[in-house]
Amino acid sequence: MRAALRAHTPVGLLMLDVDHFKLFNDHYGHPAGDRCLRTVAEVVRRVCFGARVM
């Protein structure tokens, strides 16, 4: 963010709320919750194809 501001480069921020994630994480455990979040991140990366996504 700082680098983009210094370079006067447009930047965007995406925040997601995964519905019922806490219930999923509590029921299936943290390793499954971690896999779920990685899957969500991968889907976002695919949808944002061509954009620089961190």
Beta strands, then each sheet from edge to edge (+ up, - down):
end
